[in-house]
């Protein structure tokens, strides 16, 4: 919902603002922290500079006295106590040095002095066993006598930190003497206080070993190791920051830790200020957001929610609802537009329902709605509560109007007849247009007598209707199939329509403009329905290649002539494996205009088979393939047949096509063009069932056919019927005069074959000569081998 989405977006914005504030807060605190670290770093340098200055001053005094040459006199003349005391006092007074010693080259004490830590005026007697002298002797501070080197810096002597300076003594000529002067200043609390006074911060110097001994300092030691030459900053609390620096002793070895502590007054105050400002600003922001949410929810979100709910509920049951319009803002304008849309939808819905359920031309309900009404009627019939009838009506001679005057005239006829038929029905009856010129009627709560009367009224009004156009008057009829739905029992809508349609076709085949009422045992209707069932079986056979090609030989009747031809025949393999003869399914295929598909299947599969076995078919001079009238009337079939001939490289001199006389009559002009087009490619044509038509001899002279196949009904009876014998004889004589090959069909006995030979008929075909068998059997030698170019 949009309300939840808006609230979610505001929550995201709030979280982003909080995140930004936290980031800003941390950034500012880090900035303040860096400022304090910089200040602490400056003080660290000041402390180190002060310590370096003290060491330099100590070293300067020590170096000056060591180079005076007097120390060599004391070493040379140990009895010179006066000089010794004066020397020691002079050195001590020059820089407040309280600890000093003169060490000989053999590392023995010559003279030393140390004041008490708490009383500078009290000297302690020193010998080599005293802590200070012992530490000096062990530290190696005087060993540089031999190498003329010096030391200065920090040292840890006698458990305390000292500033030390050590230089070799020189004689009066500036040469290296035999002793060294070591001076030290005890770095006590007073010295640290001096340093703290410089920086006004807490200063502490600790030996590294002592610092390492404390486990709490391990983290600090890790930081110092990572930055041995600089300072490491560690905040002890919100108000205290420490700087730690590693200090080397006089030998350059890390030995001490300098710790400087600073109060974080500015940092603590800044963090507190930022926190107060942030919390105050955040509180104000939350108050603002809360006020904005209340305003947004009341002014926008609730209204949008109502609008959204109205859109979600927008269906047939809610088109009556309307949204309230308050004020003149955009949502009010949108609500007004939405209400207007609902008004338009109501109008459009009625129009759409009308279009979806009614025929646009006649205004009657369409097939879809008619089937819905029929399903409801069948449902009522199942409960044996009502008696309903179904009427299927097909207009007779309607196609003449379309062909003669055009479809606009046909539309006028359909509209007028629909109005007339509807006027003959009761208000409770349902009539609909379910096809081009087909109508269906459901007679609700109607007994058989009334149903027949209503059907008769419709037939009469259609018969009485006259339509004039182009100075011509047209009349029509109505072939009606009438079905009692109660008599059908439990059936589906499709089955009921099929039965009614079949009854209508029986009425049409019985002479048109009549009524055929379906009764319990209706043999004609059963045949009609059987043909309807064949449609699905034929379709499945085409899809799954269940058709089978057979052949039957056509034998020459001329003595000594070995020529043999064959007619390609069609069979259907049933689901149980039985072979079904064409008489069972071809009538249905012709009626439901499926012969074109079957012809294409035969052409494709036969040509493919012939191309694969052409070198094994020398025993049969030519093959005859049947074409139906539906294929001859298909403008695309000629291109299909020509393409297949070229694709499979068929030898056209070994192929002829059979056309029945009845299919020829249906479209004589187009059939003539079809034959001539294929003859230009080298194909031949046979006229099958010749003699069955009333005017066979009339159009024979205009057709470029090559073979006449005499109607089999005549040939069967030539032994017993003089009329049939005369017909066969005349057809053969005319064919011979026209230089056409003649074939007698249905030759089933030796007597019939002998008569055909006597008449001079060229070829014969029938069960006496050969019974049909699968096409694959052609590969066996059925007749003598002839050359492929044999003319037939």
C-alpha positions in Angstrom: 0.0 0.0 0.0 1.1 3.5 -0.7 0.6 4.5 2.9 3.1 1.9 4.1 5.5 2.8 1.4 5.5 6.5 2.4 5.9 5.6 6.0 8.7 3.2 5.1 10.4 6.0 3.0 10.2 8.4 5.9 11.7 5.8 8.2 14.6 5.4 5.8 15.1 9.1 5.7 15.0 9.3 9.5 17.6 6.5 9.7 19.8 8.2 7.1 19.6 11.5 9.1 20.5 9.7 12.3 23.4 8.0 10.5 24.6 11.3 9.1 24.4 12.9 12.5 26.4 10.1 14.1 28.9 10.3 11.3 29.2 14.1 11.8 29.4 13.6 15.6 32.2 11.1 15.3 34.0 13.2 12.7 33.9 16.3 14.9 35.1 14.3 18.0 38.0 12.9 15.9 38.8 16.5 14.8 38.9 17.7 18.4 40.9 14.6 19.4 43.5 15.4 16.7 43.7 19.0 18.0 44.4 17.7 21.5 47.0 15.2 20.1 48.7 18.0 18.2 48.9 20.1 21.4 50.2 17.1 23.4 52.7 16.4 20.7 54.0 20.0 20.9 54.4 19.7 24.7 56.2 16.4 24.2 58.8 18.1 22.0 59.2 20.8 24.6 59.9 18.2 27.3 62.4 16.4 25.1 64.1 19.7 24.2 64.3 20.6 28.0 65.9 17.2 28.8 68.3 17.5 25.8 69.2 21.0 27.0 70.1 19.7 30.5 72.1 16.9 29.1 74.0 19.3 26.8 74.8 21.6 29.7 76.0 18.7 31.9 78.0 17.4 29.0 79.5 20.8 28.3 80.8 21.2 31.9 82.0 17.6 32.0 83.8 17.9 28.7 85.5 21.2 29.8 86.9 19.9 33.1 88.0 16.6 31.4 90.1 18.6 29.0 91.6 20.9 31.6 94.6 18.6 32.3 94.2 18.8 36.1 92.7 15.4 36.4 95.9 13.9 35.1 97.8 15.6 37.9 95.5 14.1 40.5 96.0 10.7 39.0 99.8 11.2 38.8 100.0 12.6 42.3 97.4 10.9 44.5 98.7 12.8 47.6 97.4 16.0 46.2 94.3 15.9 48.3 94.0 19.6 48.3 93.8 19.7 44.6 91.4 16.8 44.6 89.0 18.5 47.0 89.2 21.8 45.2 88.6 20.1 41.9 85.6 18.1 43.1 84.0 21.2 44.8 84.6 23.3 41.7 82.9 20.8 39.4 80.0 20.3 41.8 79.4 24.0 42.2 79.5 24.7 38.5 76.3 22.8 37.6 75.0 21.4 40.8 76.6 18.1 40.0 76.2 15.9 43.1 77.6 12.7 41.7 80.9 12.4 40.0 83.9 10.0 39.8 87.3 9.8 38.2 88.1 6.3 36.9 91.6 5.2 35.9 92.4 3.2 32.8 92.7 0.1 34.8 89.0 0.6 35.8 89.9 1.6 39.4 88.4 4.4 41.4 90.6 7.4 41.8 88.2 9.9 43.4 84.4 10.1 43.7 81.7 12.2 45.4 78.0 11.8 46.0 75.6 14.0 48.0 72.7 12.7 50.0 69.5 12.8 48.0 67.7 14.9 50.6 70.7 17.0 51.7 73.0 18.4 49.1 75.5 19.6 51.6 76.3 16.2 53.1 78.8 14.2 51.1 78.8 10.5 51.4 82.1 8.6 51.6 82.7 6.6 48.5 84.8 3.7 47.6 84.5 1.0 45.0 81.9 -0.8 47.0 79.4 2.1 47.1 76.3 1.7 44.8 77.1 4.7 42.6 80.7 3.8 42.0 79.9 0.1 41.5 77.3 1.0 39.0 79.7 3.3 37.2 82.4 0.7 37.1 80.0 -1.9 35.8 78.2 0.2 33.3 81.3 0.9 31.3 80.9 4.6 31.4 84.7 5.1 31.8 85.9 2.4 29.4 86.3 4.9 26.6 89.6 6.0 27.9 91.3 3.7 25.5 89.1 4.7 22.5 88.8 8.4 23.1 85.0 8.4 23.0 82.4 10.0 25.2 78.9 9.2 26.5 75.9 11.4 27.4 72.2 10.8 28.0 70.0 8.9 30.4 71.1 6.1 32.6 69.5 3.9 35.3 72.0 3.9 38.2 71.5 2.6 41.7 67.7 2.2 41.0 67.2 5.8 39.9 67.2 7.7 36.7 70.2 9.9 36.0 71.5 12.3 33.5 75.1 11.2 32.8 78.1 12.6 30.9 81.4 10.8 30.5 84.6 12.1 28.8 88.2 11.0 28.7 90.7 13.3 30.6 93.4 15.1 28.6 96.7 16.4 29.7 97.9 19.9 29.4 99.1 19.2 25.8 95.7 17.9 24.8 96.7 14.3 24.7 94.7 11.4 26.0 95.3 10.9 29.7 95.0 7.9 31.9 91.6 8.5 33.4 88.0 9.5 32.7 85.6 11.9 34.3 82.0 10.6 34.9 79.4 13.2 36.1 75.7 12.4 36.9 72.6 14.3 38.0 69.9 12.4 39.8 66.7 12.9 37.9 64.5 13.1 40.9 61.0 14.5 41.5 62.4 18.0 41.5 63.7 17.5 37.9 60.3 16.1 36.8 58.5 19.1 38.4 60.7 21.4 36.4 59.6 19.6 33.3 55.9 19.7 34.3 56.3 23.5 34.9 57.5 23.9 31.3 54.4 22.2 29.8 52.0 22.6 32.7 51.0 18.9 32.2 51.7 15.7 34.1 55.1 14.2 33.2 56.4 10.8 34.1 59.6 8.9 33.2 59.7 5.2 33.9 62.2 2.5 33.1 61.1 0.3 30.3 61.4 -2.9 32.4 59.2 -1.5 35.1 56.7 -0.4 32.5 56.7 -3.8 30.8 56.1 -5.5 34.1 52.6 -4.0 34.4 50.2 -6.2 32.3 47.8 -3.3 31.8 50.4 -1.6 29.7 50.6 -4.4 27.0 48.3 -2.5 24.6 50.4 0.7 25.0 53.6 -1.3 24.4 52.1 -2.7 21.2 51.4 0.9 20.0 54.9 2.0 21.0 56.5 -0.9 19.1 54.6 0.1 15.9 55.8 3.7 16.3 59.2 3.5 18.1 60.4 7.0 16.9 57.3 8.9 17.5 54.6 9.3 20.2 51.6 7.1 20.8 48.3 8.6 22.0 46.1 6.7 24.4 42.9 8.2 25.8 42.6 7.1 29.4 39.1 8.6 29.8 36.8 11.2 28.3 38.8 13.8 30.3 42.4 12.5 30.1 44.7 11.8 27.2 48.3 10.3 27.5 51.2 10.5 25.1 53.8 7.7 25.3 57.4 8.1 23.9 60.2 5.5 23.9 63.5 7.0 25.2 67.0 5.6 24.6 69.7 5.5 27.2 73.3 6.9 26.8 74.1 3.8 24.7 71.2 4.3 22.3 69.3 1.4 23.7 65.5 1.8 24.4 65.3 1.9 28.2 62.7 4.5 29.3 59.1 5.5 28.7 58.2 9.2 28.7 54.5 9.6 29.7 52.8 13.0 29.4 49.2 13.4 30.5 46.8 16.2 29.4 43.3 17.1 30.6 40.8 16.8 27.7 38.7 19.7 28.8 38.0 21.0 25.3 37.2 17.5 24.0 34.8 16.7 26.8 33.1 20.1 26.5 32.8 19.8 22.7 31.5 16.2 22.8 28.9 17.2 25.4 27.9 20.2 23.4 27.6 18.2 20.2 25.5 15.6 22.0 23.2 18.1 23.5 22.8 19.9 20.1 22.3 16.5 18.3 19.7 15.3 20.8 17.9 18.6 20.7 18.0 18.8 17.0 16.9 15.1 16.7 14.0 15.7 19.1 12.9 18.7 17.0 13.3 16.7 13.9 11.2 13.8 15.3 8.5 16.3 16.4 8.6 17.8 12.8 8.4 14.3 11.3 5.5 13.4 13.6 3.6 16.5 12.6 4.3 15.9 9.0 3.2 12.3 9.2 -0.1 13.3 10.8 -0.6 16.0 8.2 0.4 13.6 5.3 -1.8 10.8 6.7 -4.8 13.0 7.1 -4.5 15.0 3.9 -3.0 12.6 1.5 -2.5 9.0 2.5 -5.9 8.2 3.8 -7.5 9.6 0.8 -5.1 7.7 -1.5 -5.8 4.6 0.5 -9.5 5.0 -0.1 -8.8 5.6 -3.8 -6.5 2.6 -4.0 -9.2 0.4 -2.3 -11.7 1.6 -4.8 -9.4 0.7 -7.7 -8.7 -2.7 -6.2 -12.4 -3.4 -5.8 -13.1 -2.2 -9.3 -15.1 -5.0 -10.9 -18.7 -5.6 -12.0 -20.0 -5.5 -8.4 -18.4 -2.2 -7.4 -19.0 0.0 -10.5 -21.8 1.7 -8.5 -19.5 3.1 -5.8 -18.2 6.7 -5.9 -15.4 8.5 -4.1 -16.1 11.5 -1.9 -14.8 14.8 -3.3 -13.5 17.3 -0.7 -11.8 20.5 -1.5 -10.1 21.5 -4.7 -6.7 19.9 -4.5 -5.2 17.3 -6.9 -6.6 14.3 -5.1 -10.1 15.8 -5.2 -9.6 16.4 -9.0 -8.4 12.8 -9.3 -11.4 11.5 -7.4 -13.7 13.4 -9.7 -11.9 12.0 -12.7 -12.1 8.5 -11.2 -15.9 8.9 -10.7 -16.1 10.0 -14.3 -14.1 6.9 -15.3 -16.5 4.7 -13.4 -19.4 6.3 -15.3 -17.6 5.6 -18.6 -16.8 2.1 -17.5 -20.4 1.3 -16.7 -21.3 2.5 -20.2 -18.4 0.6 -21.8 -19.2 -2.5 -19.8 -22.7 -2.7 -21.2 -21.3 -2.2 -24.7 -18.6 -4.9 -24.1 -21.1 -7.3 -22.7 -23.2 -6.7 -25.7 -20.3 -7.2 -28.1 -19.0 -10.3 -26.2 -22.4 -12.0 -26.1 -24.2 -10.8 -29.3 -23.7 -10.9 -33.0 -22.8 -7.5 -34.3 -24.8 -7.9 -37.6 -28.2 -9.4 -36.4 -28.2 -8.4 -32.8 -28.9 -12.0 -31.8 -26.7 -13.7 -29.2 -23.5 -15.2 -30.6 -22.3 -18.8 -30.6 -20.4 -18.5 -27.3 -23.4 -17.1 -25.4 -25.7 -19.6 -27.1 -23.6 -22.5 -25.9 -23.7 -20.9 -22.4 -27.5 -20.8 -22.6 -27.7 -24.3 -24.0 -25.5 -25.6 -21.1 -27.9 -24.1 -18.6 -30.8 -25.7 -20.4 -29.0 -29.1 -20.4 -28.4 -28.7 -16.7 -32.1 -28.1 -16.0 -32.9 -31.1 -18.2 -30.7 -33.4 -16.1 -32.9 -32.8 -13.1 -36.0 -33.8 -15.2 -37.6 -30.5 -14.1 -38.1 -28.9 -17.6 -38.7 -30.0 -21.1 -36.5 -28.2 -23.6 -36.0 -28.5 -27.4 -33.0 -27.5 -29.5 -33.4 -26.3 -33.1 -30.5 -26.0 -35.6 -31.4 -24.0 -38.7 -29.5 -23.6 -41.9 -30.6 -21.2 -44.6 -31.1 -22.7 -48.1 -30.0 -20.8 -51.3 -28.4 -18.0 -49.2 -25.0 -18.4 -50.9 -26.6 -17.3 -54.2 -27.2 -13.8 -52.8 -23.6 -13.4 -51.7 -22.2 -14.7 -55.0 -24.6 -12.6 -57.1 -25.1 -9.4 -55.2 -22.2 -9.3 -52.8 -21.9 -9.6 -49.0 -23.6 -6.4 -48.2 -26.8 -7.7 -49.7 -26.3 -11.0 -47.8 -26.0 -9.0 -44.6 -29.3 -7.3 -45.2 -30.9 -10.7 -45.8 -29.5 -12.1 -42.5 -30.7 -9.1 -40.5 -34.2 -9.2 -42.0 -34.6 -13.0 -41.6 -33.2 -12.8 -38.0 -35.9 -10.3 -37.1 -38.7 -12.3 -38.8 -37.6 -15.6 -37.0 -37.3 -13.9 -33.6 -40.9 -12.6 -34.1 -42.2 -16.2 -34.4 -40.8 -17.3 -31.0 -42.0 -16.8 -27.5 -40.4 -14.3 -25.2 -38.8 -17.2 -23.2 -37.1 -18.8 -26.2 -33.5 -18.1 -27.0 -32.3 -17.6 -30.6 -28.7 -17.0 -31.7 -26.5 -16.8 -34.8 -24.0 -19.6 -34.5 -22.5 -19.5 -38.0 -22.5 -17.7 -41.3 -26.1 -18.6 -42.3 -26.7 -21.0 -39.3 -29.0 -20.2 -36.4 -29.8 -22.0 -33.2 -32.9 -21.8 -31.1 -33.5 -23.1 -27.6 -37.2 -23.7 -26.9 -37.6 -23.5 -23.1 -40.4 -25.4 -21.3 -41.8 -26.5 -24.6 -43.6 -29.8 -25.4 -42.9 -31.7 -28.6 -46.2 -30.5 -30.3 -45.4 -26.8 -29.6 -41.8 -27.3 -30.7 -42.8 -28.7 -34.1 -45.3 -25.8 -34.5 -42.7 -23.2 -33.8 -40.2 -24.8 -36.1 -42.9 -24.9 -38.8 -43.7 -21.2 -38.3 -40.0 -20.3 -38.8 -39.7 -22.4 -41.9 -42.8 -20.8 -43.4 -41.8 -17.3 -42.7 -38.4 -17.9 -44.2 -40.0 -19.5 -47.3 -42.4 -16.5 -47.6 -39.6 -14.0 -47.4 -38.6 -12.2 -50.7 -35.5 -10.2 -51.3 -35.0 -8.0 -54.4 -31.6 -6.7 -55.7 -30.2 -5.9 -59.1 -33.7 -6.4 -60.7 -33.7 -10.0 -59.4 -35.9 -11.6 -56.7 -34.5 -14.2 -54.4 -36.3 -16.8 -52.3 -35.0 -18.9 -49.4 -35.6 -22.0 -47.4 -34.8 -23.3 -44.0 -33.5 -26.7 -43.3 -34.2 -27.4 -39.6 -33.0 -30.1 -37.3 -35.1 -30.4 -34.1 -33.9 -32.3 -31.0 -35.7 -33.0 -27.8 -33.0 -32.3 -25.1 -34.9 -34.5 -22.6 -34.6 -37.5 -25.0 -30.8 -37.0 -25.2 -30.3 -37.7 -21.6 -27.0 -36.9 -20.0 -25.0 -35.2 -22.8 -22.7 -32.2 -23.3 -23.4 -29.0 -25.1 -21.1 -29.9 -28.0 -22.8 -33.3 -28.4 -26.3 -31.7 -28.4 -25.2 -29.2 -31.1 -23.6 -32.0 -33.1 -26.8 -34.1 -33.1 -28.9 -31.0 -34.0 -26.5 -30.1 -36.8 -26.6 -33.7 -38.1 -30.5 -33.6 -38.1 -30.3 -30.3 -40.0 -28.1 -31.9 -42.7 -30.4 -34.8 -43.0 -33.2 -32.3 -43.7 -31.0 -30.5 -46.3 -30.0 -33.8 -48.0 -33.7 -34.9 -48.1 -34.6 -31.9 -50.3 -34.0 -28.8 -48.2 -36.6 -26.4 -46.7 -37.9 -29.1 -44.4 -37.7 -30.2 -40.7 -36.0 -33.4 -39.5 -36.9 -34.2 -35.9 -34.5 -36.4 -34.1 -36.2 -39.5 -32.6 -34.7 -42.3 -30.4 -33.6 -44.7 -33.1 -32.7 -42.6 -36.1 -30.6 -44.6 -38.6 -29.9 -41.6 -40.9 -28.8 -39.5 -37.9 -26.6 -42.3 -36.7 -24.9 -42.3 -40.1 -24.5 -38.6 -40.0 -23.0 -38.7 -36.5 -20.7 -41.5 -37.6 -19.3 -39.2 -40.3 -18.8 -36.5 -37.7 -16.8 -38.9 -35.5 -14.6 -39.8 -38.5 -13.4 -36.2 -38.7 -11.4 -36.6 -35.5 -10.0 -39.9 -36.6 -8.9 -38.5 -39.9 -7.3 -35.6 -38.3 -5.4 -37.9 -35.9 -4.4 -40.2 -38.8 -2.9 -37.2 -40.7 -1.0 -36.1 -37.6 0.3 -39.5 -36.7 0.8 -41.0 -40.2 -1.8 -43.8 -39.7 -2.7 -43.8 -43.4 -1.3 -46.7 -45.5 -0.6 -46.7 -49.2 -1.9 -49.8 -51.2 -1.8 -50.5 -54.9 -3.8 -52.5 -57.4 -2.4 -53.6 -60.8 -3.9 -52.4 -64.1 -3.2 -55.2 -66.6 -3.0 -54.9 -70.4 -5.7 -56.9 -72.3 -3.7 -57.1 -75.5 -2.3 -60.6 -76.0 1.4 -60.8 -75.6 1.6 -57.2 -74.1 3.5 -57.4 -70.8 2.8 -53.8 -69.8 1.6 -53.4 -66.2 0.5 -50.3 -64.4 -0.8 -49.8 -60.8 -3.3 -47.5 -59.1 -2.2 -46.0 -55.7 -4.9 -46.7 -53.2 -5.4 -45.4 -49.6 -6.2 -47.3 -46.4 -6.4 -46.3 -42.7 -4.9 -48.3 -39.9 -7.1 -48.3 -36.9 -6.0 -48.0 -33.3 -6.4 -51.8 -32.9 -4.2 -52.4 -36.0 -7.1 -53.3 -38.4 -6.9 -51.9 -41.9 -10.0 -49.8 -42.7 -11.2 -49.5 -46.3 -11.6 -45.9 -47.8 -15.4 -46.4 -48.1 -15.6 -45.9 -44.3 -13.8 -42.6 -44.0 -13.7 -40.9 -47.4 -17.4 -39.8 -47.4 -16.8 -37.9 -44.1 -13.6 -36.4 -45.5 -15.4 -35.2 -48.6 -18.3 -33.8 -46.7 -16.1 -31.9 -44.2 -13.7 -30.8 -46.9 -10.7 -32.7 -45.7 -9.8 -34.3 -49.0 -7.3 -31.7 -49.9 -5.3 -32.6 -46.8 -5.5 -36.3 -47.6 -4.4 -35.7 -51.2 -1.4 -33.7 -50.0 -0.5 -36.6 -47.6 -0.7 -39.2 -50.4 1.3 -37.1 -52.9 4.1 -36.4 -50.3 4.4 -39.9 -49.0 4.1 -41.7 -52.4 6.6 -39.4 -54.1 9.1 -39.9 -51.2 8.6 -43.7 -51.4 9.0 -43.7 -55.2 12.2 -41.7 -55.1 13.7 -44.0 -52.5 12.9 -47.2 -54.5 12.9 -46.0 -58.1 15.6 -48.5 -59.1 13.4 -51.4 -57.9 10.2 -50.5 -59.7 11.1 -51.4 -63.3 8.3 -54.1 -63.2 5.6 -51.4 -63.2 5.5 -49.0 -66.1 3.5 -46.3 -64.4 1.5 -45.4 -61.3 -1.9 -43.7 -61.2 -2.7 -41.3 -58.3 -6.2 -40.1 -57.5 -7.0 -36.4 -57.0 -10.2 -35.1 -55.4 -12.4 -32.3 -56.6 -11.5 -30.3 -53.5 -7.8 -30.3 -54.4 -8.7 -29.3 -58.0 -10.6 -26.3 -56.6 -7.7 -25.2 -54.4 -5.6 -22.5 -56.1 -2.5 -23.4 -54.1 -2.6 -27.1 -54.9 -1.1 -26.7 -58.3 2.0 -25.0 -56.9 2.2 -27.7 -54.2 2.1 -30.5 -56.7 4.6 -28.9 -59.1 7.0 -28.3 -56.2 6.8 -32.0 -55.0 7.4 -33.2 -58.5 10.6 -31.2 -58.8 11.7 -31.9 -55.2 11.6 -35.7 -55.6 12.6 -35.6 -59.3 9.7 -37.7 -60.3 9.7 -39.2 -63.8 6.5 -37.6 -65.1 6.2 -40.2 -67.9 5.5 -42.8 -65.3 2.9 -40.9 -63.4 -0.7 -40.2 -64.2 -3.4 -38.5 -62.1 -7.0 -39.7 -61.9 -9.9 -37.3 -61.7 -13.4 -38.4 -61.2 -16.1 -37.3 -63.5 -18.2 -35.8 -60.7 -15.3 -33.6 -59.4 -14.7 -32.5 -63.0 -18.3 -31.2 -63.3 -18.0 -29.1 -60.2 -15.5 -26.7 -61.8 -15.0 -27.6 -65.4 -13.1 -24.4 -66.4 -10.6 -24.4 -63.6 -10.1 -28.2 -63.9 -9.2 -27.8 -67.6 -6.5 -25.2 -66.7 -5.2 -27.5 -64.0 -4.8 -30.4 -66.4 -3.2 -28.3 -69.1 -0.7 -26.8 -66.6 0.5 -30.3 -65.4 0.5 -31.7 -68.9 3.1 -29.0 -69.8 5.3 -30.7 -67.2 4.8 -34.1 -68.9 2.1 -35.5 -66.6 -0.8 -37.6 -67.8 -4.4 -37.6 -66.7 -7.1 -40.3 -66.5 -10.8 -39.6 -66.3 -12.2 -42.0 -63.6 -15.7 -43.3 -63.4 -16.4 -42.1 -67.0 -20.1 -42.5 -68.0 -21.5 -41.9 -64.5 -22.5 -38.3 -65.5 -25.4 -37.3 -67.7 -23.3 -35.3 -70.1 -20.0 -37.2 -70.2 -19.6 -37.1 -73.9 -20.4 -33.4 -74.1 -17.3 -32.1 -72.2 -14.9 -35.0 -73.1 -13.9 -33.3 -76.3 -12.7 -30.2 -74.4 -10.6 -32.0 -71.8 -6.9 -32.9 -72.6 -7.1 -36.3 -70.8 -5.1 -39.4 -71.8 -7.0 -42.3 -70.2 -10.7 -43.1 -69.9 -11.5 -45.4 -67.0 -15.0 -46.8 -67.7 -17.5 -46.7 -64.8 -17.2 -50.0 -62.9 -21.0 -50.5 -62.6 -21.3 -50.8 -66.3 -18.4 -53.3 -66.6 -19.8 -55.6 -63.9 -23.0 -56.3 -65.8 -21.8 -56.4 -69.4 -22.3 -60.2 -69.4 -26.0 -60.0 -68.4 -27.1 -56.5 -69.4 -27.2 -55.5 -73.1 -27.6 -51.8 -72.1 -24.5 -51.9 -70.0 -22.6 -53.7 -72.7 -23.6 -51.1 -75.2 -22.5 -48.3 -72.9 -19.1 -49.8 -72.4 -18.7 -50.5 -76.1 -19.6 -46.9 -77.0 -17.3 -45.4 -74.4 -14.4 -47.6 -75.7 -15.1 -46.7 -79.3 -15.2 -43.0 -78.6 -12.0 -43.3 -76.6 -10.2 -45.1 -79.4 -11.4 -42.5 -81.9 -9.9 -39.8 -79.6 -6.7 -41.8 -79.3 -7.3 -42.3 -75.6 -6.3 -45.4 -73.6 -9.3 -47.2 -72.1 -9.4 -49.1 -68.8 -12.3 -51.3 -67.7 -12.9 -51.1 -64.0 -14.3 -53.7 -61.6 -13.3 -56.7 -63.7 -14.1 -59.5 -61.3 -14.7 -62.6 -63.4 -13.0 -64.3 -66.4 -16.1 -63.8 -68.5 -16.1 -60.1 -68.0 -12.4 -59.9 -68.8 -13.0 -62.0 -72.0 -15.8 -59.6 -73.2 -13.6 -56.5 -72.5 -10.8 -58.1 -74.6 -13.3 -58.9 -77.4 -14.4 -55.2 -77.3 -10.8 -54.1 -77.8 -10.5 -52.3 -74.4 -6.8 -51.7 -73.7 -6.5 -52.4 -69.9 -8.5 -53.9 -67.2 -8.5 -53.5 -63.4 -10.4 -55.6 -60.8 -10.3 -58.4 -58.3 -10.0 -61.1 -61.0 -6.7 -59.6 -62.0 -5.3 -58.4 -58.7 -6.5 -57.7 -55.2 -5.1 -54.5 -53.6 -2.0 -55.0 -51.3 0.5 -52.8 -49.5 2.6 -50.6 -51.7 5.8 -52.2 -50.4 4.9 -55.4 -52.3 5.6 -53.5 -55.5 9.2 -54.1 -54.9 8.6 -57.8 -55.7 8.4 -58.8 -59.4 4.6 -58.7 -60.0 4.8 -58.5 -63.8 7.5 -58.6 -66.4 10.2 -56.0 -66.5 9.6 -53.1 -69.0 11.7 -50.1 -69.8 11.0 -46.9 -67.8 10.3 -44.9 -70.9 7.4 -47.2 -72.1 4.6 -45.1 -73.4 1.1 -46.0 -71.9 
